[in-house]
Structures are given as structure tokens and as C-alpha cells.
Amino acid sequence: MKTISLFTSALLLALFSGQALSQTNNVKSNQQKQDDDPTKVTTKVGVSWSDNYDMDDSNVSFSASLALSEAQKINARVNSDATEWRVGGSWLFPIGIFNFNFGKNEYTNGASQTNYSVGTFLPLSYFGFEPGGFQIFPMAGYTYNTGDHPECSGGNCAQPEFSGDLSPENGFVSMETSGSSGYLGTFVLKPFTQKFRMLAFLAGSYGSKNEDGENYKGYFGGLGVGYSMTSHHSVKAYTYVMDNNTYLDEADKRILLAYTYQF
């Protein structure tokens, strides 16, 4: 299995950080960074609303970050019914930021997933590379997942026109699954003014085999805008899609609106 290991990710980050300390660089302070910069370390709270394109799966989430220093913070996020939550932390280095977290997701098809992950964003502006004002952040990481998903074992669910729920009475059983995967992608931030900016991200993932003998494959991507009313208040809106061959039957396409208060 070709996947990014936890040890390798940490080692690469340490090597890059060591090189960064010995170079002439373009390190931005937290005050100079845009509000949606993934390497910004600050204390903030936020609320977001999302729904799928059919507008029948609304979700409200609450998030918070507590800056312990100029380089370290604790992060937490939970939705209104606690079916999705995440807790972790971040450590900022001269060349980028290292994130670690664990959390749980419950999907609309009855599947659930607990994950433990580490990852990093590396701003190319550190090297003076910011073409056309686009701030580019290559991102990479490693995730270990455990979970379960419903699977038809015969009975009512095997009927061609079946449209019932995912209950044992209809022939569904819960199948356990676990595995690991690595992801690689890019986050892009394009400021149009000091207050208004474009956001975009795209990444793919690849990992261990599932019970069907297929390697885990997935992707996620999105596009949107962010706006800062003041130094404390900001909003953003974007649409995104995510899919994988283990926990989702079809791509999950959603829109999201969010408000953040920064202390």
C-alpha cells in the first residue's frame, strides 16, 4: 500500500522547518495574514450552516480555536446533533503549519467513521512564489479510519424496487471497516481587496484495501469567497463536493455559509 505514514509526515515537516530557519524568507505575522489563511493562529469562535443541493440535509456546526501562543492553538468543532465532531491542535513553524486531530462522522447512508489524522499546509509565499497574488498552500497528510456501514445480506433489501430503511428487519447488517490513507492537494487563497477574497481547494486520497479488495480512493474540493467586515467579524460562503468508495454511495455535494468572530 502506497500511503503517507505518520512518521514520514513528521520527518518531512521537521526537515522543511530546519531548512526554513537557515534561509532568507518571507514569513508573515498572524496580523498580516488573511482571515481564511490556514496557517493563521488566533483565538476565534464560529458557526456554520450547510445543506446538500437537494436542500434536504441541513446541518449547523459550531467551531472554536484557542491560541495558546503565537504558534500553537487548540481546535474543536461539533455539529448541532453531535453526529460530527473533531478535536485537535496546530503548531506553526516558519515554513508552514502542522495539524493533528481526531473526530467522528456519521453519514446519511448509515455509515459512521472515526478518524485520526495529521497534516500540514506549506505556504509557497514563504519562497516568494505568489503568482498574480494567488497564495498557494500545498497540503498533505495521513489519516487512520475505523468505522462501519450497512450492507444488504438478503431479504427485503435485495428486492429490485426496495425503498425502505436500513434496518435489520429489512436485511441490513453492520459491517466493520478500518484502514489508513494519505491525501495530497492544494488550498488557494486569492485576496481581491484587504477584505474580500476567493477560496479554493482540491485534494485526492488513496489508502488501504476495503472488504471488497479495493483500495480506498476519494477526493474533495470546493470553491467560494470570504469577506471580513471588521478585524473581528468575517463571513464566507462556498460549495464543495466529497466522495470515496468506502463510506459514500455517491458524491456528497453541499453548500456552506459561515460566520466567525475573531478575538
N, C-alpha and C positions, 0 to 999 in steps of 0.2 A: 504494500500500500504506500503510495506516494502522498504524504501529508506533512505539514509543518509541525514539528514537535515543539513542546513547551520549552525544552532545554535549548533547542536551536534558536527559537524566537528570542529568548532571553539573552543568549550569547551574541546574536547579531546586534541586538539593541545595545548591549554593553560595548561592543566593538565600535559601532557607529558613534556612540556618545563619547568614547575615548578619543576618536579622531576629531570629533567636533570641538573638543576643548583645546586642540592644538592648532585650529585653523582660524583665519580671519573670517568672521561670519556676519550674518545679518539677523541676529536674534531680536525678535520683537518682544517688548514687555507685554504683560497681560492688559495694560491700559491701552496699548496701541492696536490690539487685535480686535477684529470684528466680533460681534456678539455670537455669531454662529461658528466661529473658528473652533475646530475640535481640540485644539491644543490650549485653549484659554482656561486658566484655573481661577475660579471665582466662586463665591457663595451665591446661590440663587435657588428660587423655587418656581415651579411652573405647573400648568395644567394644559392638557391637550384633548382634542376630540377627533375621532376618526370613524370612518364608515366605509363599507365597500361600495363599489359602483352601483349596486342594486339598491343601496340605501336601506338594507335590512339587517345590518350587523353593527349597530352603533356601539362605540366604546369610548369611555372617558378615563384618562390616566393622570396621575399626579407624580411629579418628579421633584427632586431636590439634590443639591450639591453643597457640601460644606468644605470650604477651603481651609486646610489646616496650616498652610504656609503658601508662599508664592509658587511652590512646585508640587504640592500634594493636596488631594481632595478626596472626599468620600462621596459616592453617588448612590442614589436609590430611586427606584421607580416602581409604581404599582397602579393597576387599573381599578376601577370602581368596585368590581366584584371579586377582586383578588385572584382572578384566573390567570393573570400575567403579572409577574413581579421580578425585580432584578436589584441586586445589591453588589457594590464593588468599590473600587478606588482607582485613582490615577496618580501617576508620578511623572512630572515634567522634567525632561532632560533638555540640554541646549538644542539638540537636533530634532526632537520630537517628544511625543507623549506615550507612555506605557500604561495600558488599561487592563484591569483584571476584574472579573465579576462572575457571579453565579445567579441563576434565576430559573423560572419555570414558565412555560407557555401551555395553554390548553386551546386546541384548535376547534373550529366549528364542526369538523367531521368526527369529533370524539377522541381524537388523538391528543396525547399530552407529551411534553418534552421537558426534561430538566437538563440544563446545560451549565458547563463550567468553561470559561474562556479567558484567554489573554490575547491582547492585540496592541497594535501601535499605529499612529499616524506620523508621517515624516514630511514636514513642510519643505517643498523644493525652494521656497523663497529663502531658506537658510543659505542656499548656494547662489542666491541672486537670480534664480530662474523663476520669473513671473511674467510669462508672455502675454502681452495685451492686457495686463492687470489681472489675469486669471491666477488665483492662488491654488496650487495643486498639491494635494496631500495623498501620496501613495499609502495604502493601508494593507496590513497583513495580520494574520492571527491564527490561533488554534482553538478548537472547541471540542470538548468531550461531552457527548449526549447520552442520556438514558431516557427511556420513555415507553409508551405503549400506544397501540392503535387498534381500533375494532376491525375484525376480519370475519367475513361470512364463512361459516362452517357447514352450511346446508340449511334446509328448511325454508321458511318463508322468504328469506333474503335472496335465495337462489332463483326465485321466480323472475322471469324476464320483466314483468311490469311492477316489481316490488317498489313501494314508495313509503314504507313505514319507518319507524325509528330504529336506532342502532341498539336494540335491547337483546338480551339473551333469549327472550321468548321468540324473537324473530330470527334466531340462528346466529347471532353475532357473538364472537368470543374476543377477549382482550389478548393481544399478542405483545409480548415484551420485546423491546429492541434496545440496542446500545451501540455505540461506535464513536469514532472520532473523525474530525475533518479539519482541513486547513482552508483558509479563504485568502483571496488576493484581489485587490481592487483599487479604486481611486475616489476620493472626495474632492470636489471642485467648488471653490468659493469665488465669485466674481462681484466685487463691490462696484455699483454704478455711481453711488454717492457715499458720503460718510454714513448715511442712514439706511440706504436701500441696496440690496444685494441679491444675487442669484445663487441657488444651491443646487448641486447635482452630485449623485453618487452612483456607482456601479461596481459590483463585485461578483465573483463566482467562487463556488466552494466544491471541494472534492474530498472524499473520505473513504472510510472502511465499508465493507460489504454488508448489505442487509440480509434478511432471512431468505430473500429470493435470489441471493447470489449476485446482486447488482451493487456496484459501488455507489455510495451516497453522492448525489450530484445536486447542486442547487445554485440559485442566483438571486440577487436582489438589486434593485436600482430605483432611483427616483429623481424628480426634478421639481423645483419650487423657488420661492422667493422669501426673503426675510426683511423686516423693517423695524428699526429702532426709533420709537417715538421720543424717548429721552435716554439718559445714561442708565436709567433703572428699568424702563418698560420697553419690551420688544415683542413682536409677533412674527409668526411665519406660517406659510401655507405651502403644501406640496402634495404631489401624488406619487405613489410608489407601488411597486409590484415585487412579490417574492414567490419563489416556488422551489420545491425539492421533490425527489422521487421516493421519499420515505414517509414523511408526515403529512403531506398535502396531496389531495386527489387532483387538484387543478390550481393554477396560479391564483394567489390572493392579491387582488388589485384594490387599493384603498386610496382615500384622500385623507389629509390630516391638517388640522388647524391648531395652533399652539400659542400660548401666551406665557411669557417669562418675566419674572421680577428679579432683577439683579441687585444685590446689596452693595 
